[in-house]
Amino acid sequence: RRRVREQGSDLYGQWDAALPLVRPAPQTAIRQFRGDDHAQRSPEAGLRLRPATECQPRRGGADLCTVLHIRSAADPSRCVSTDRKGGIISSDPVVRLRDHPEFPRAIQTAARDLVRLYRDDRLLNALMSDRARGLFSHAALYLHFENPDADEAGFSVSEMKDLCFKLGICSRGRCEAMLALMRAAGLLAAAPSRDRRRRMLIPTERLLELHRVRWNAYFEAMSTVMPRAGVYRDAIQDPRFVGHFLRILGKRFISGFQIVDLVPGLRIFSERTAGMMVLYSLALLGPEDGPFPPVEPVPLSINTLATRFSVSRKHVLTLLQDAEAEALLERGGSAQNEVTLLPRARDALELTLAHQFVFIAEGAEAAFQACSGGLAIA
């Protein structure tokens, strides 16, 4: 990874220069997360509200409330005013989303589903982290759907290697190994090519179904704070929507958008194998009807976490120690068998899922609008 960054320093410098165009500056985001720029709140739901009829239309026909409309529990006819800058996600809707009274339950549902859907595999863990594997899979799907009018279906192995190297996901050699594993697992298949020198691959229905299941979990959790999420959940069965959706998400990532850059303290979990799953699992150990993430200490079993996610006890212990050193959590109890998520970790968890909700919702709405003739709404 160090070699990739050194050899691609010019490219990374160009990304850094372009990042203000695709995401808010980290200082601005942190200031808003702390509440320095917080909007005036309504007494009923803690949100600055605006009549839905006054929302300005966005490009493409749908107004902002249609895209993200985080409705007031007290008055469903009103929705949040969510400003967007150039069609790119901003931290503003994230702040509003966190103020929604149903947001804690929504992210609790999302965390529970993500832990349930986690695929533990020691061989995959040895190749790359969870985050890198997720990006790898999305990169393959993006290449496949990037040009729907192409003469040949699929993508070449060399194209995938170049993209992974360019984005810093993994080395070319590791990319080759990962592609071989995905073929062995039935997630990718060989595709015919007129040029025999090109090794072409296409995603199988099994890979697409894995992503549909994950998207369904997100949209189900989002539906309590974003009513339109139910429409997106139904649309993921339409191949046209899936193609547009994957192209839009892929283009945003390639443009430099990464949630990990917006959330202080997240990288220590996201860059470790099963790191986010450990964080979610600890948060889910709090009282079912209590605040989420929990404020009080929760029971800690390193052996249970290691077994559940197919990692070593030392891996979990090192992760917890590093997180404690960064003031993200605090271990306690008579036998160090309790852990408390400190404010920085609770904020990181909330911000991560809030950004994911908004990012996915905006991509889904753009895909919905991009479908020729639109999609039927149940």
N, C-alpha and C positions, 0 to 999 in steps of 0.2 A: 504493500500500500504506500510505503514511503517512496519507493522507486517511481510509482505511478504519479504521485504528487510532484516529485522533482522533475520528471520528464515532461509533465504537463503543466508546468508552472505558468506558462504564458496563457494557456487556456483557462486555468483557474483564475488568473488575474482578470481576464475578460469577463468571466462570470461575476467576480466581485464587483466590477464596475457596472454590470447590468442588473445586479440584484435589486437596487432600489426601485427599478422599473417593474419588478414582478412581485415584490413583497415589501412590507413596511420595514423601516430601519429597526434593528433590534432595540435600540434605546427608546424609540417611540413606542414599540410594542410593550416593553417592560414598564414604561411609565403609565401606559393605559391599563395594564394588568394590575398595577398597584393602586389604581383609582385616581391618579393625579388629574387625568383628563376625563373623569367619569361624567356621564351625562346626568341631567336631572332625572330623578326616579319618580315613578308613580307610586302611590301608597298601596295599590292593590297587588302589583306583581313585580315591583322594583324595576320597571322598564319605562323608558321614554317612549310614549305612544303617539300615534298619529292616525287619523281616520284612514281606512283603507282606500276610500274614494279619492283621497288627496295624494296618494303615492304616485310619483312620476313614472311613466312607462320606461322600461329599459329597451335597449336595442334588441330586436327580435320579437317584440310584441308583448312579452310578459312583463308585468311590473315587478318591482323589487319584492313586494309582499308575496307575490306568487312564487318567487324563487326561494325565499328564505322564511316566509312569513311566520315569525315566532309569535304566536298569538297570545294575547292576555287571557289568563284563566278567568278573569272577571268579566271581560267583554270580548267574545270571539270575533266581533265585527271590526275590531281594531287590531292593528299589527304594528310591529316595530319598524321604525325608519332605519333602514340599513344602507349606508352610503357605500358605494363602490368606486374605485379609482381605475378608470380605463378598463373595466371588465375584469380586473385582477382582484383576488381575494385580499381583504384588508382585515386588520385586527378588530375593527369596529363591530361587525356582526358577531364576532367571537365574544366580545364583552357583553353584548346584549343577550347572547345565548346563555352565558353563564348566570345571568340574572334571572332567567326563566325559573319559575317555581318548580317545574317538573324536570329541570336539568339534572339534578343529582340522581333521580331514579333512571333517567335515560342513559347516563353514562354507566350506572351500575349494571343495567341490562346489557349494554355493549361490552363492558369488561367481562361479565360472566360468559357471554357468547364467544368472545375472543379466546378466553382460556379453554372453553369447551372445544373449539375448533382447532386448537393448536396442534400441529403435527410434529411430534417429537421423533427425531431420527438421528442417531449418533453419527452416522456417516455424513449426513448433510450438515450436522453441527460442526464436524471437523473441517468441512469445506469453507463455509462462510456463516456469518451471523444471520439471525432471523431477518433483520432489516435488509441485509444484502440479498437474501434469498427472495424476499418479497419484491424488491426492486428488480431482481433478475427475471422473475416470472413476468412482471408487468412490462419489462423491456422486450421480452420475447413476443408478448401479445401485441405490443405497440408496433413492432416491426411487421408483424403479420397483417395488421389492420391499417398500417400507415397509408398505403396506396391501394384503395379498393379497385382501381381501374387497371392495376398492373396485369401484364400478360400472364405471369406465373404466380401461383398462390404460394404463400409462405415467405420465409426469409432464409438467407444463406448463413452458414456457420461463420463465415468470415465477417459478415455484417454484424452478427451478434457479438463477436469478439471485439470488433472495432468500437461498437457502442458501449460495451462494458468497460473497455479500457478508457474511452473518452470520459465517461461519467464517474470513473473511479470505483465502480462496483467490485471488480475483481480483475485479476490478470487474465491474459489470453489463455494461458494454460489451464487455469482454474475454470475458466468459462467452458473450455472443451470438456473438462471432467463433469461439470454440472449438466451440460447438455446430454452427455452420455447417460447420466443417472436419470434424467427426466425421460429419455427415450426408454430406458429399461423399466421405468415405472409406468409407462403408457401415457405420459403427459404430452410427449412430442412424438411425431412420426415423420418418416422420410417422405419427401414429396418429389415427384418427377421434375426433371429440368432438361431443357433442350441442350444446355451447356453441361456436359458431363463433369467438367472441372468444378462446378458449383455444387456443393452439398446443401440441398434445400430441406428445410424442416417446416412442418405445420403443427399448430397446437391441436390436440385431440379434443373431443367432446368432454373427456374426463377432466382435462385442465380447465376448460370453460365452466364446467359444472362446479368445480371447487371454488371458482371465483364467484359464481352466482350464489352459492350458499353463503359465502362471506358477505357479499353485498346485501343479501336478504337480511342477514343478522344486523348489519348497520342500519338499513332502512327501517327495520322493525323497531330498533331502539330509538331512532330519530323521530319516529312518527308521533311521539308524545309532545315533541317540541317543534316539529316541522310537519304539519298535516299533509303537505304535498309529498312527503316521503313514501306514502302508500302508493301514489301513482308511479313513482320510480321503481318501487318493489315489483309492481305488476309488469313494468316495461322491460325488466331484465330478461324476460323470456323471449323478447323480440330480437332477432339477429341484427336488424338495422340499428336499434338502440345500442346494443352491446358494442358494435363496431365504432359508432360515433363516440360512445362513452370512453372506450379504451384509447382512441386517438386523442381525445381532449385531455384526459388525465396524463397520458404520455407526453404530450407537447408541453404541458405545464411543468412537469418534472424536468424535462430536458432543458427548458428555459431557465432552470435554476431554482425552482420552488421546492423547498424541503421543510417539512414541519419541524424537524429537529433544530433548524436554525432559529425558529421563533420561540422555542420553549427553553428557558434557562434551566439547566440541570437535567434535561432529558437524555442527553447523549450518554451519560454514564450507564443508563439502563438500555437504551436502544442499540448501542453498539456491542452489547454482550449477548451471547446466546441465551435465550429465554429470559433476558433481563426485564423486558416489559411484562412478560407473563408472571414473573416473580412479584413485580410491583402490583399488578392487577390482583394477583392471588392474595397478597397481604391485605390489600384494601377490602377485598370481598370477605375477609374474616371478621369484619366488624359486625355489629348488630344489624339484622335485616331491616328493622324499622328505624335505625339510627341514621345519623348523617353519613353521607358518602362523598368523598373518602372519610373514613372514621378519624375522629380526633383522639379517642382514647387508645391505650395500648391494645394490641391484638396478639393472640398466641402465635409463637414462631416454632416451626419444626424444620430445621435445615434438611433432615433426611427425607421428609415428605416432599419438600420442594424439589430436591435433587432427583428423587425417584419419579415424580410426576412429569418432569420435563427432560428426563434422560440426560442429565448433566451430573458432574461430580459434586460431592459435598464441598470440596475445596472451592469449586467454581462459585457455588452459592455463597459460601462464607466470605470469599474475597469480594464479591459483589456487594454484600451487606456492609463489610468493613469500609470499602471505598465510598459507598453512599453515606455512611455515618461520618466519614472524614469530610464529606462535602456538605454536612449539615442537612442532609435530606431525610434521614431517619435516625432513630436512637434506640439502641437495644437495652433491655432491662430485664427485670424479673430475678428471682432467686438463683436461677440457673441460666441466665441469659436466654430465657425461653419466651420473651415478649419483645415486641417491637412497636415503636410509635412512629407514625408517619408525620414528620414535621411539616410546618406550613409550606416550605419550598417543594417538598415532594407532593403534597396535596395539590398545590398550584400546578405543578408539572403534569400530574395526571389529568386534572380538569382541562388544562389548556390543550393538551395533546388530543383528547377526544373532541373538544369543542372545535379545534382547527380541522380535525378529520371530518366532523359532521358538515361543516361549512364547505370545505373543499370538495367533498363528495356530492353535496347537494347542488353546488354551483355547476360542477361537471355534469351531473345527471340532468339538470334543467337545460344546459346548453345542448346536450345530446338529444334531449326530447324535442327541443325546438329545431334541431338540425335534421331530424328525420324527415324525409320527403313526405309532405302531406300530413305530418304529425302522426301520433299514435292514438288509438282509441282509448279513452279514459273510462274505466269501469265505473 
